[in-house]
Amino acid sequence: MTVPAAPFTPAPMPERVTIYEVGPRDGLQNESAVVPVAVKAEMITRLLDAGLPVIEATSFVHPKWVPQLADAAELMGLLVDRIGDAARRMPVLVPNEKGLDRALDLGLEHVAVFGSATETFAQKNLNRSYDEQFAMFEPTVRRARDAGMDVRGYLSMCFGDPWEGAVPVEQVVRAGVRLLEMGAGQLSLGDTIGVATAGHVQAMVAAFAEAGVGVDRLAMHFHDTYGQALANTHAALQVGVTTFDASAGGLGGCPYAKSATGNLATEDLVWMLRGLGVETGVDLDAVVDTTVFMADALGKSPASAVARALAGA
């Protein structure tokens, strides 16, 4: 196996970061084929064994909208049978109270809601106006918190929107603060169409800081449409962000924004962090093995640079 000779840390970096694995949900929801539930369970189990500390397993969205995840309850039941409480701690996306009810019925402990920083994407993704989405989230978040659940807030279109163009930083901050004040413990800022650049990322973090939101409550969710995901991650590290969403193999996108290509690949992220001397607790070889496993299951070659290099694909 080829490895860097030694880690080099050119600027102050966090000692450790958390990788929030979104491949089983955000990755597979964008595949044209429906992946068998047993394959999904195997993927998640492999990622857990690879040391990923957080794995978002699925979404309790109506199957009409995302048929690739129609087996959410079956999958979570299978995982609970296989790995017990570790499965109950895995986050699931819930679009509304009906989704939350399903998560509560299964005894899950961590849910996420998915909002938009722009009016147009709120309409296209949630069939709600910008303000109506928050009205929908409020009882969901409140009930989840009352039940002792952790709640994450996703915010999409933070760096650009294919219909509205550039999104003002202040607009993103206002939307993000609404989710946090509602009760979300963490806010994931999504570069849904991959247009962010390093300076934009740092300006966004600074703007949240000015609004009283520290980096400890922020996560970054980068897409690699323009090849900037790792550069943007490095910029976020420099200003203290320590949670990054990533997807094994770079799987993912967004069914409602066709310009949204794959997520930052988990193995590419781990490779860079290891080179910087930043701890993750993640076994790179095991993640690559999982990427190859899923690529075979999907009938395609691994998309990420590190997987191709290490697996000889």
Backbone bond lengths (Angstrom), bond angles and torsions (degrees), N, CA, C in turn:
res aa  C-N    CA-C-N  psi(-1)  N-CA   C-N-CA  omega(-1)  CA-C   N-CA-C  phi
1 M - - - 1.453 - - 1.524 109.38 -
2 T 1.329 117.71 133.26 1.449 122.69 177.68 1.512 109.78 -83.05
3 V 1.346 116.46 131.98 1.459 120.70 179.08 1.523 108.72 -136.33
4 P 1.323 118.41 156.96 1.463 120.37 172.77 1.525 109.92 -61.08
5 A 1.332 117.14 148.91 1.458 120.27 -178.36 1.520 111.03 -62.35
6 A 1.312 117.41 -38.71 1.463 121.63 -179.67 1.512 107.93 -165.86
7 P 1.337 117.27 154.51 1.469 118.20 175.73 1.526 111.00 -72.92
8 F 1.300 115.64 142.17 1.454 121.90 176.32 1.523 107.69 -126.42
9 T 1.311 116.39 129.41 1.453 120.70 -178.53 1.533 108.29 -116.00
10 P 1.349 117.64 96.88 1.462 120.14 -173.80 1.523 114.12 -75.64
11 A 1.314 118.18 -17.24 1.460 121.53 -179.39 1.523 107.45 -148.18
12 P 1.324 117.40 161.89 1.466 118.45 178.59 1.526 111.82 -54.10
13 M 1.315 115.31 131.64 1.456 122.32 -178.01 1.521 109.04 -133.85
14 P 1.331 117.57 154.29 1.465 118.45 171.78 1.524 109.93 -59.67
15 E 1.316 116.78 147.64 1.453 119.82 177.67 1.521 111.61 -70.17
16 R 1.322 116.40 -29.85 1.461 120.54 -175.74 1.517 109.11 -149.63
17 V 1.324 116.62 145.74 1.462 120.82 174.71 1.525 109.19 -128.87
18 T 1.320 114.94 160.35 1.454 122.38 175.30 1.518 109.09 -104.24
19 I 1.319 116.10 125.27 1.458 120.79 173.95 1.520 108.11 -95.66
20 Y 1.315 115.32 122.35 1.462 123.24 -177.81 1.531 106.30 -100.58
21 E 1.319 116.06 99.86 1.465 121.94 -173.40 1.527 110.88 -75.83
22 V 1.337 115.84 121.11 1.466 120.81 -177.25 1.530 112.96 -115.40
23 G 1.326 117.09 5.19 1.457 119.66 -176.17 1.518 115.83 -56.37
24 P 1.340 118.60 -46.33 1.468 118.36 -177.66 1.519 113.84 -62.80
25 R 1.333 117.70 -26.55 1.465 120.24 178.72 1.523 110.88 -101.86
26 D 1.312 117.22 -67.27 1.461 121.28 -175.05 1.518 111.29 -68.17
27 G 1.322 116.89 -29.26 1.458 119.68 178.82 1.510 112.72 -74.35
28 L 1.330 116.30 -54.71 1.462 119.98 -172.42 1.522 113.16 -74.94
29 Q 1.339 118.09 -19.85 1.457 118.71 179.61 1.524 112.16 -66.48
30 N 1.324 116.77 -18.33 1.457 120.21 -176.35 1.522 112.99 -100.59
31 E 1.334 116.97 1.00 1.459 120.07 177.91 1.529 110.11 -79.40
32 S 1.313 115.99 141.83 1.465 119.44 179.71 1.528 111.28 -69.80
33 A 1.330 115.92 -33.30 1.465 120.08 179.71 1.525 110.41 -87.86
34 V 1.328 115.77 148.75 1.458 121.21 173.98 1.524 108.10 -87.22
35 V 1.319 116.30 119.58 1.459 121.68 -177.06 1.526 108.84 -81.91
36 P 1.339 118.70 131.89 1.469 120.67 178.84 1.522 112.16 -56.18
37 V 1.313 115.97 144.95 1.452 120.67 -175.54 1.523 111.23 -60.96
38 A 1.320 118.15 -34.60 1.467 120.40 179.22 1.529 111.16 -64.97
39 V 1.326 116.86 -35.46 1.468 120.64 178.17 1.528 109.61 -68.72
40 K 1.326 116.69 -41.43 1.466 119.78 177.19 1.529 110.68 -60.34
41 A 1.312 116.72 -45.23 1.462 120.32 179.83 1.524 111.08 -61.95
42 E 1.326 116.46 -39.34 1.463 120.03 178.10 1.518 110.80 -65.62
43 M 1.328 117.05 -42.11 1.465 120.57 177.43 1.522 110.87 -57.82
44 I 1.328 116.22 -48.38 1.456 120.95 -177.30 1.522 111.03 -65.13
45 T 1.308 117.33 -41.65 1.460 121.12 179.19 1.521 110.78 -63.02
46 R 1.326 116.48 -42.01 1.473 120.31 177.60 1.528 111.40 -62.66
47 L 1.322 116.54 -42.25 1.467 120.13 179.70 1.526 110.72 -65.56
48 L 1.320 116.73 -38.52 1.461 120.48 176.07 1.521 110.24 -62.29
49 D 1.311 116.87 -44.84 1.466 121.35 178.55 1.528 111.80 -64.87
50 A 1.346 116.91 -26.21 1.465 121.03 178.78 1.521 112.43 -76.11
51 G 1.324 116.93 -6.30 1.456 120.18 176.45 1.512 115.18 96.64
52 L 1.335 118.22 9.56 1.465 119.30 176.54 1.529 108.62 -64.50
53 P 1.318 118.96 122.29 1.466 120.43 -174.01 1.522 113.78 -75.52
54 V 1.329 117.15 -26.06 1.467 121.57 179.66 1.520 108.14 -135.78
55 I 1.336 116.24 126.62 1.462 121.14 179.56 1.519 107.83 -129.87
56 E 1.317 116.18 114.33 1.461 120.22 177.09 1.524 108.02 -80.23
57 A 1.327 115.36 115.22 1.456 119.82 -165.59 1.526 114.63 -82.76
58 T 1.344 117.63 -40.27 1.459 119.32 -172.70 1.517 109.40 -169.40
59 S 1.328 115.79 -170.44 1.456 121.63 178.59 1.522 109.44 -138.13
60 F 1.325 116.09 134.99 1.455 121.06 175.49 1.523 110.24 -91.84
61 V 1.312 114.23 57.54 1.456 121.49 176.48 1.520 108.17 -94.30
62 H 1.326 117.35 158.16 1.459 119.99 179.82 1.533 109.35 -62.66
63 P 1.335 118.14 131.80 1.472 120.84 -177.05 1.522 113.76 -59.87
64 K 1.319 117.50 -20.87 1.467 119.84 176.58 1.516 110.75 -60.96
65 W 1.337 116.74 -35.66 1.458 120.57 -175.13 1.525 112.15 -88.98
66 V 1.321 117.58 -36.84 1.471 120.32 179.16 1.528 107.67 -134.98
67 P 1.334 116.72 80.80 1.467 119.44 -177.34 1.526 113.62 -62.78
68 Q 1.344 116.83 -22.24 1.462 119.64 179.52 1.526 112.29 -63.86
69 L 1.334 116.87 -20.01 1.471 120.66 -178.28 1.523 111.92 -115.68
70 A 1.319 116.69 22.43 1.470 120.83 -179.37 1.522 112.58 -65.12
71 D 1.324 116.89 -18.00 1.465 121.66 -177.68 1.526 112.60 -93.22
72 A 1.339 117.74 22.13 1.467 120.90 -172.42 1.520 112.85 -55.29
73 A 1.326 117.61 -48.92 1.462 120.16 -178.28 1.529 110.98 -65.51
74 E 1.319 116.46 -41.32 1.464 120.00 178.06 1.528 110.71 -62.11
75 L 1.322 116.42 -42.75 1.457 120.61 179.75 1.520 111.05 -62.23
76 M 1.328 117.31 -47.77 1.457 119.39 -177.92 1.530 111.17 -65.39
77 G 1.337 117.23 -37.06 1.454 119.60 175.49 1.518 111.95 -62.52
78 L 1.325 116.57 -41.63 1.464 121.50 178.09 1.520 110.55 -63.38
79 L 1.343 116.37 -42.23 1.461 119.65 -179.46 1.528 111.45 -68.20
80 V 1.325 117.46 -39.57 1.469 119.85 177.43 1.524 110.21 -60.90
81 D 1.330 116.48 -41.85 1.462 119.80 177.58 1.529 111.43 -63.35
82 R 1.334 115.94 -34.55 1.461 120.03 -174.75 1.522 112.33 -84.12
83 I 1.334 118.25 -43.64 1.463 119.96 -171.89 1.529 113.44 -127.54
84 G 1.321 117.41 5.32 1.461 121.24 171.72 1.514 114.79 64.03
85 D 1.332 115.74 -130.17 1.462 121.19 -173.22 1.518 112.61 -62.76
86 A 1.314 117.94 -25.95 1.467 119.65 177.63 1.522 110.52 -59.78
87 A 1.326 116.99 -33.98 1.459 120.43 177.58 1.526 111.01 -71.87
88 R 1.309 117.67 -38.38 1.469 121.05 -179.41 1.520 111.84 -65.70
89 R 1.339 116.29 -23.69 1.469 119.87 179.18 1.524 112.57 -85.21
90 M 1.327 117.80 -8.01 1.458 120.07 -178.50 1.528 110.55 -75.91
91 P 1.329 118.16 132.19 1.460 120.00 179.68 1.528 112.08 -66.19
92 V 1.314 115.25 150.66 1.461 122.65 170.90 1.519 107.56 -133.62
93 L 1.311 115.76 148.38 1.461 120.66 176.97 1.517 109.15 -84.00
94 V 1.330 116.24 134.25 1.465 120.65 176.04 1.534 107.93 -126.94
95 P 1.321 118.96 119.79 1.461 119.80 -176.13 1.522 113.49 -77.87
96 N 1.335 116.66 -19.92 1.462 119.84 -172.98 1.532 109.09 -164.65
97 E 1.343 116.27 -170.87 1.468 119.77 -177.74 1.526 112.71 -66.01
98 K 1.327 117.50 -32.77 1.465 118.79 178.05 1.523 110.57 -63.02
99 G 1.320 116.55 -42.35 1.457 119.84 176.26 1.515 111.61 -63.29
100 L 1.325 116.20 -40.29 1.460 119.97 177.84 1.520 111.18 -61.95
101 D 1.327 117.06 -41.61 1.462 120.08 178.65 1.529 111.12 -56.46
102 R 1.321 115.96 -40.94 1.468 119.53 179.70 1.527 111.23 -65.79
103 A 1.318 116.63 -39.62 1.460 120.28 178.20 1.530 111.05 -66.71
104 L 1.329 116.61 -40.74 1.467 120.34 178.35 1.523 111.10 -64.33
105 D 1.323 116.95 -39.90 1.460 120.51 -179.75 1.527 111.84 -60.01
106 L 1.329 116.66 -30.28 1.463 121.55 -178.97 1.530 112.64 -91.37
107 G 1.329 117.17 -1.07 1.455 120.05 178.93 1.510 114.42 73.34
108 L 1.335 116.62 28.05 1.461 119.78 -179.45 1.518 110.41 -77.90
109 E 1.337 115.94 158.51 1.459 120.77 -169.76 1.521 114.32 -115.45
110 H 1.313 118.08 -9.99 1.469 120.23 -170.86 1.522 108.57 -143.56
111 V 1.332 116.45 121.89 1.462 120.69 179.10 1.521 109.53 -127.12
112 A 1.335 114.97 165.66 1.458 121.42 177.20 1.520 109.07 -137.72
113 V 1.337 115.23 147.72 1.461 121.47 171.52 1.518 107.52 -114.54
114 F 1.330 115.62 155.85 1.468 120.38 -170.21 1.523 109.33 -127.17
115 G 1.331 116.38 103.74 1.452 121.33 -178.42 1.517 112.27 -108.50
116 S 1.326 114.69 176.71 1.458 121.78 -178.48 1.520 110.40 -124.56
117 A 1.319 115.28 142.58 1.459 120.21 174.77 1.522 111.79 -82.35
118 T 1.338 117.44 -7.29 1.464 120.42 -177.22 1.526 111.25 -125.66
119 E 1.322 114.81 154.58 1.460 121.67 179.03 1.519 111.69 -65.10
120 T 1.326 117.32 -46.58 1.466 120.10 -173.32 1.512 111.73 -63.90
121 F 1.315 117.62 -43.83 1.455 118.87 -178.01 1.519 111.62 -72.26
122 A 1.317 117.89 -31.01 1.464 119.56 173.51 1.527 109.92 -59.39
123 Q 1.323 116.23 -41.72 1.461 120.31 179.10 1.518 111.35 -66.23
124 K 1.326 117.03 -43.98 1.462 120.44 -175.32 1.516 112.75 -75.65
125 N 1.316 117.63 -35.56 1.457 120.69 -174.89 1.526 112.46 -89.98
126 L 1.343 116.84 -34.19 1.463 121.06 -173.33 1.516 113.54 -118.52
127 N 1.331 116.68 -6.91 1.469 120.86 -175.60 1.530 110.29 56.41
128 R 1.316 115.47 37.17 1.452 123.50 177.74 1.524 108.46 -135.49
129 S 1.317 116.75 155.39 1.455 119.35 171.56 1.528 108.85 -73.37
130 Y 1.314 115.05 171.01 1.463 120.35 178.40 1.532 110.67 -54.74
131 D 1.327 117.72 -48.57 1.462 120.48 -179.31 1.524 112.16 -73.42
132 E 1.327 117.34 -35.36 1.457 120.24 -179.32 1.524 112.20 -63.55
133 Q 1.339 117.35 -31.02 1.464 118.54 179.54 1.527 110.80 -62.00
134 F 1.318 117.20 -39.24 1.465 119.58 179.85 1.529 111.18 -68.72
135 A 1.313 115.92 -36.37 1.464 119.17 176.22 1.521 110.92 -63.33
136 M 1.346 117.19 -33.57 1.452 121.25 177.91 1.537 110.97 -72.39
137 F 1.331 115.85 -38.27 1.462 119.43 -177.14 1.529 112.49 -72.30
138 E 1.318 117.38 -32.75 1.463 120.35 -169.32 1.523 113.32 -55.07
139 P 1.341 120.23 -52.84 1.473 118.14 179.70 1.526 112.42 -67.76
140 T 1.336 117.44 -29.73 1.464 120.75 178.15 1.519 110.21 -64.75
141 V 1.325 116.01 -48.86 1.463 120.22 -179.17 1.524 110.31 -66.29
142 R 1.330 117.12 -43.39 1.466 120.22 -178.91 1.525 111.28 -60.80
143 R 1.328 116.41 -46.93 1.465 119.09 -179.45 1.523 111.89 -66.10
144 A 1.322 116.55 -37.60 1.469 119.58 178.00 1.522 110.55 -63.37
145 R 1.324 116.98 -44.79 1.460 120.08 179.33 1.530 110.91 -65.43
146 D 1.321 116.51 -39.79 1.474 119.99 178.20 1.528 111.34 -62.14
147 A 1.338 116.09 -29.29 1.461 121.09 179.01 1.522 112.64 -84.82
148 G 1.337 116.35 2.60 1.461 120.42 178.73 1.509 114.68 84.84
149 M 1.325 117.40 13.17 1.458 121.17 -179.46 1.531 111.44 -82.66
150 D 1.321 115.97 149.49 1.460 121.46 165.31 1.525 107.61 -79.50
151 V 1.332 116.39 142.99 1.461 121.07 -179.80 1.519 109.16 -127.57
152 R 1.310 115.05 129.74 1.470 121.45 174.08 1.514 108.63 -108.54
153 G 1.325 116.70 142.52 1.450 121.21 174.07 1.514 110.53 -109.88
154 Y 1.323 116.40 120.02 1.461 120.67 170.69 1.520 108.69 -89.90
155 L 1.320 116.63 140.47 1.455 121.13 173.48 1.521 107.95 -127.85
156 S 1.322 116.31 116.51 1.458 120.95 -177.48 1.523 111.67 -94.38
157 M 1.323 115.85 168.01 1.469 124.21 178.02 1.530 112.18 57.87
158 C 1.327 117.03 38.21 1.457 120.53 -177.21 1.525 113.32 -76.15
159 F 1.312 117.75 -23.98 1.461 120.16 -174.64 1.527 113.05 -116.46
160 G 1.302 116.65 -5.78 1.458 121.11 179.09 1.510 109.71 168.61
161 D 1.330 115.91 151.43 1.463 122.48 -176.85 1.525 107.34 -130.69
162 P 1.346 118.64 132.72 1.474 119.32 -176.01 1.518 113.49 -66.70
163 W 1.331 117.59 -18.81 1.466 121.03 179.62 1.517 111.88 -99.79
164 E 1.328 117.20 -35.44 1.465 120.88 -175.08 1.521 113.47 -102.80
165 G 1.323 117.37 -10.71 1.456 120.55 179.74 1.514 112.00 81.42
166 A 1.326 115.73 -143.71 1.462 120.58 -178.03 1.525 110.03 -62.98
167 V 1.322 115.92 138.35 1.460 121.62 -179.70 1.528 107.76 -107.89
168 P 1.334 118.60 120.49 1.467 120.26 -179.39 1.522 111.87 -57.97
169 V 1.314 115.53 138.12 1.461 120.66 -179.86 1.526 110.45 -57.13
170 E 1.321 116.83 -40.29 1.471 120.13 -178.35 1.524 111.35 -63.06
171 Q 1.318 117.12 -33.44 1.469 121.06 178.09 1.524 110.69 -66.36
172 V 1.322 116.22 -40.55 1.469 120.95 177.93 1.522 110.34 -64.48
173 V 1.324 116.06 -43.78 1.464 119.70 -179.19 1.526 110.48 -61.77
174 R 1.330 117.38 -43.46 1.468 119.46 179.55 1.527 111.55 -60.06
175 A 1.335 116.10 -43.56 1.464 119.68 179.75 1.520 111.18 -66.32
176 G 1.323 116.47 -42.69 1.456 119.83 -179.43 1.512 112.51 -64.37
177 V 1.332 116.74 -41.69 1.456 120.39 179.05 1.526 110.49 -63.16
178 R 1.325 117.65 -35.55 1.472 119.69 177.81 1.521 110.94 -61.57
179 L 1.325 117.60 -41.87 1.465 120.31 178.81 1.523 111.32 -66.56
180 L 1.325 117.12 -40.66 1.457 120.24 -179.97 1.520 111.07 -68.15
181 E 1.315 117.01 -43.39 1.462 119.74 179.49 1.524 111.92 -66.33
182 M 1.321 116.15 -25.90 1.460 121.33 177.44 1.527 111.43 -69.44
183 G 1.345 116.14 -25.35 1.455 119.12 178.26 1.518 115.24 134.21
184 A 1.341 117.81 0.47 1.466 119.40 176.58 1.524 109.25 -66.17
185 G 1.311 116.13 134.86 1.449 120.04 179.34 1.508 113.26 -81.96
186 Q 1.318 115.97 -28.51 1.460 121.69 -179.52 1.517 108.90 -138.71
187 L 1.331 115.57 147.03 1.458 121.99 -179.99 1.518 108.96 -120.17
188 S 1.327 116.45 120.57 1.461 121.77 177.41 1.523 108.79 -99.77
189 L 1.325 116.37 119.66 1.455 122.80 -177.11 1.518 109.73 -93.16
190 G 1.334 116.13 114.20 1.449 121.07 -172.15 1.517 113.91 -96.77
191 D 1.332 115.06 125.95 1.472 121.43 169.56 1.522 106.21 -92.41
192 T 1.314 116.20 74.72 1.459 122.96 -165.48 1.520 113.07 -59.85
193 I 1.323 117.71 -35.87 1.465 119.68 -178.94 1.522 112.04 -109.64
194 G 1.323 116.93 11.07 1.463 120.97 169.41 1.509 116.12 71.81
195 V 1.333 118.04 28.03 1.466 120.07 -175.79 1.530 113.42 -97.57
196 A 1.310 118.84 -2.67 1.466 120.86 -178.09 1.521 111.07 -65.31
197 T 1.321 114.82 151.95 1.463 121.91 171.21 1.522 108.00 -127.77
198 A 1.324 115.95 168.41 1.467 120.86 -168.65 1.520 112.42 -59.35
199 G 1.314 117.99 -44.28 1.454 120.13 -179.54 1.512 112.48 -64.82
200 H 1.322 116.52 -36.94 1.462 122.05 178.06 1.530 109.58 -62.95
201 V 1.311 116.51 -41.98 1.464 121.33 179.88 1.527 110.39 -60.43
202 Q 1.331 116.47 -47.58 1.455 119.48 -178.21 1.526 111.81 -67.81
203 A 1.327 116.89 -34.94 1.463 120.19 176.03 1.527 110.93 -65.16
204 M 1.326 116.82 -36.31 1.460 120.95 178.72 1.528 110.69 -65.13
205 V 1.319 116.65 -45.86 1.466 120.32 179.46 1.529 109.99 -62.01
206 A 1.336 116.57 -41.38 1.460 120.47 179.65 1.529 111.45 -63.76
207 A 1.320 116.50 -39.02 1.461 120.27 179.87 1.525 111.25 -66.05
208 F 1.320 117.20 -39.11 1.468 119.41 175.65 1.528 110.50 -65.48
209 A 1.322 116.65 -38.64 1.465 119.59 178.15 1.522 110.68 -61.00
210 E 1.328 116.96 -41.29 1.461 121.00 178.81 1.528 111.10 -63.66
211 A 1.345 116.06 -27.19 1.478 120.46 178.02 1.520 112.17 -88.26
212 G 1.329 116.95 5.67 1.457 121.10 176.83 1.514 115.02 88.97
213 V 1.339 117.25 13.22 1.465 121.48 -179.85 1.530 108.38 -105.65
214 G 1.315 116.62 112.40 1.454 120.49 -178.51 1.518 113.07 -80.07
215 V 1.331 115.72 165.77 1.460 120.66 -178.60 1.527 112.03 -65.09
216 D 1.326 117.09 -20.85 1.463 119.51 179.53 1.522 112.26 -66.32
217 R 1.346 117.76 -15.96 1.458 121.20 -179.67 1.528 111.98 -104.77
218 L 1.332 116.82 1.89 1.454 120.68 -176.88 1.522 111.45 -109.51
219 A 1.315 114.51 144.67 1.466 122.34 168.58 1.520 107.13 -127.55
220 M 1.316 116.48 158.36 1.462 121.24 179.41 1.531 109.85 -117.20
221 H 1.324 114.38 137.20 1.464 121.68 -177.33 1.533 106.92 -127.66
222 F 1.331 115.72 95.68 1.458 120.66 -174.61 1.520 112.23 -101.81
223 H 1.324 115.26 139.64 1.458 122.19 168.90 1.520 108.37 -104.84
224 D 1.323 116.10 153.41 1.470 120.34 -169.70 1.525 112.81 -106.64
225 T 1.314 117.32 31.20 1.456 122.23 -175.88 1.525 112.14 -53.50
226 Y 1.318 116.93 -42.99 1.461 121.87 -178.20 1.527 112.31 -108.39
227 G 1.326 116.40 17.82 1.458 120.52 176.94 1.516 114.66 71.65
228 Q 1.331 117.32 23.07 1.462 121.11 -174.93 1.529 114.12 -105.69
229 A 1.316 118.38 1.72 1.471 119.39 -171.67 1.523 112.85 -61.53
230 L 1.322 118.35 -44.16 1.457 119.61 -179.79 1.518 111.58 -70.16
231 A 1.328 117.74 -38.85 1.465 120.62 176.86 1.524 110.08 -62.15
232 N 1.312 116.79 -41.02 1.456 120.57 178.88 1.523 111.38 -67.34
233 T 1.331 116.03 -37.27 1.467 119.77 175.89 1.517 110.85 -62.14
234 H 1.316 116.52 -43.97 1.464 120.69 179.63 1.526 110.47 -61.57
235 A 1.331 116.46 -41.03 1.468 120.11 178.52 1.521 110.72 -63.56
236 A 1.333 116.99 -40.89 1.464 120.69 178.93 1.521 111.15 -66.80
237 L 1.323 117.32 -38.78 1.467 120.40 176.54 1.525 111.01 -58.91
238 Q 1.315 116.39 -39.72 1.457 120.67 -177.17 1.524 112.58 -64.16
239 V 1.324 117.31 -24.08 1.471 120.03 178.97 1.522 111.86 -106.82
240 G 1.359 116.10 15.85 1.448 120.24 166.65 1.512 117.87 97.61
241 V 1.338 118.86 4.50 1.460 120.33 177.54 1.528 108.98 -68.45
242 T 1.328 117.07 136.98 1.467 120.02 -176.12 1.532 113.49 -127.94
243 T 1.323 118.57 7.44 1.462 120.81 175.12 1.519 108.79 -127.46
244 F 1.334 116.06 127.39 1.456 121.81 -177.87 1.523 109.98 -132.74
245 D 1.312 116.12 130.42 1.455 121.57 174.09 1.526 108.44 -79.61
246 A 1.319 115.80 143.21 1.459 120.53 177.66 1.519 108.48 -156.64
247 S 1.314 115.11 162.48 1.463 121.16 -175.70 1.523 109.07 -132.64
248 A 1.326 116.67 126.15 1.463 120.51 178.92 1.524 109.89 -55.13
249 G 1.312 115.80 127.50 1.453 120.54 -179.56 1.512 114.50 78.39
250 G 1.344 117.47 0.30 1.459 119.98 -177.27 1.510 113.01 71.59
251 L 1.338 117.06 18.74 1.458 119.99 178.86 1.515 110.27 -62.21
252 G 1.321 116.42 146.79 1.444 118.40 170.97 1.509 114.70 132.52
253 G 1.300 113.69 -176.49 1.446 123.02 -176.10 1.513 107.60 157.30
254 C 1.311 116.13 -144.81 1.457 119.73 176.44 1.519 108.18 -151.49
255 P 1.328 118.63 123.16 1.455 120.55 -177.16 1.527 113.53 -62.99
256 Y 1.339 116.72 -19.45 1.470 119.59 -175.87 1.530 112.96 -106.90
257 A 1.345 116.99 3.87 1.463 120.88 175.68 1.520 106.81 -138.52
258 K 1.325 115.86 96.58 1.461 120.28 -170.50 1.524 112.72 -66.20
259 S 1.341 117.77 -18.24 1.458 119.89 177.59 1.519 112.37 -82.77
260 A 1.327 117.28 -1.31 1.461 121.24 178.72 1.526 109.13 -87.31
261 T 1.317 116.36 106.85 1.458 120.30 177.85 1.522 109.62 -93.18
262 G 1.304 116.75 -162.44 1.453 121.36 -168.13 1.512 115.46 -62.60
263 N 1.327 113.95 158.01 1.459 122.03 176.36 1.521 111.08 -72.16
264 L 1.309 115.21 164.88 1.455 121.07 167.27 1.526 108.15 -55.10
265 A 1.325 117.36 128.56 1.460 121.58 -177.95 1.531 110.40 -75.39
266 T 1.316 116.05 133.34 1.463 120.88 -178.91 1.518 111.38 -56.38
267 E 1.328 117.26 -44.47 1.462 119.69 -177.09 1.522 112.35 -68.19
268 D 1.341 117.64 -33.62 1.464 119.82 175.60 1.520 110.27 -65.83
269 L 1.325 116.43 -40.67 1.458 121.39 178.26 1.523 111.01 -64.02
270 V 1.331 117.31 -46.47 1.467 120.49 -179.53 1.525 110.80 -61.80
271 W 1.330 116.48 -41.10 1.471 120.47 179.37 1.528 110.48 -59.40
272 M 1.334 117.43 -47.63 1.457 120.03 -179.34 1.522 111.27 -64.46
273 L 1.337 117.04 -44.49 1.453 119.94 -178.22 1.518 111.49 -64.45
274 R 1.316 116.61 -38.06 1.460 119.01 177.97 1.522 110.53 -63.53
275 G 1.324 116.61 -39.07 1.455 120.37 177.26 1.516 113.50 -65.52
276 L 1.325 116.63 -25.58 1.459 121.34 177.94 1.520 112.83 -89.60
277 G 1.324 116.82 -3.87 1.452 120.38 -178.39 1.510 113.65 77.56
278 V 1.339 117.07 22.12 1.459 122.16 179.84 1.522 108.69 -96.49
279 E 1.321 117.05 126.41 1.457 121.47 -176.73 1.533 111.13 -77.89
280 T 1.333 115.28 143.41 1.465 121.19 175.67 1.523 112.40 -129.97
281 G 1.333 117.41 -22.60 1.450 120.98 -174.59 1.518 113.58 74.88
282 V 1.329 116.90 12.29 1.465 121.63 -174.72 1.521 110.08 -105.21
283 D 1.318 115.72 135.40 1.463 123.31 177.64 1.528 108.45 -84.80
284 L 1.321 116.26 107.20 1.467 121.05 -175.76 1.519 112.05 -59.80
285 D 1.331 117.71 -45.41 1.458 120.54 -177.90 1.527 111.27 -61.71
286 A 1.335 116.34 -38.24 1.467 119.47 -179.92 1.526 111.14 -67.72
287 V 1.340 117.71 -36.04 1.460 120.34 176.48 1.521 110.42 -66.07
288 V 1.329 116.77 -43.21 1.470 120.15 178.26 1.522 110.33 -61.43
289 D 1.329 116.84 -42.60 1.466 119.92 177.43 1.533 110.76 -58.76
290 T 1.327 116.62 -39.54 1.464 120.59 178.84 1.524 110.68 -67.37
291 T 1.323 116.28 -40.32 1.466 120.80 177.35 1.516 110.88 -59.95
292 V 1.321 116.66 -44.18 1.468 120.57 179.15 1.524 110.27 -65.42
293 F 1.324 116.43 -41.28 1.466 121.00 177.29 1.524 110.82 -57.61
294 M 1.329 116.84 -46.41 1.462 119.88 -178.59 1.520 111.77 -71.75
295 A 1.310 117.64 -35.65 1.463 119.92 176.93 1.528 110.21 -61.17
296 D 1.324 116.16 -42.34 1.468 120.01 177.28 1.535 110.51 -63.15
297 A 1.336 116.18 -41.60 1.468 120.39 -178.75 1.527 111.16 -65.07
298 L 1.338 116.29 -32.09 1.460 121.41 -178.98 1.522 112.78 -90.83
299 G 1.332 116.48 -5.48 1.459 120.17 178.69 1.507 114.21 72.14
300 K 1.333 116.55 35.96 1.458 120.26 -179.47 1.518 109.73 -142.19
301 S 1.317 116.87 169.39 1.457 121.52 176.73 1.517 109.89 -85.93
302 P 1.350 117.96 152.31 1.459 119.84 176.74 1.525 110.83 -57.45
303 A 1.329 116.16 138.16 1.465 120.20 -176.01 1.517 112.89 -90.65
304 S 1.321 118.07 -26.44 1.465 119.27 -172.37 1.531 112.03 -80.24
305 A 1.311 115.74 149.47 1.452 121.37 -177.85 1.520 112.03 -63.44
306 V 1.326 116.77 -43.74 1.458 119.99 -177.88 1.522 111.72 -67.48
307 A 1.318 117.25 -39.84 1.474 119.46 177.84 1.525 110.26 -63.30
308 R 1.317 117.40 -42.25 1.469 119.62 179.42 1.521 110.57 -63.84
309 A 1.326 116.84 -39.56 1.454 120.17 -178.13 1.532 112.34 -69.94
310 L 1.324 116.77 -46.63 1.456 120.09 -174.90 1.523 113.16 -79.06
311 A 1.343 116.05 -30.66 1.462 119.40 -179.08 1.518 112.17 -92.06
312 G 1.327 116.75 -5.37 1.466 120.24 -179.00 1.504 112.29 66.65
313 A 1.358 116.08 26.68 1.463 120.54 -176.98 1.520 110.87 -84.53
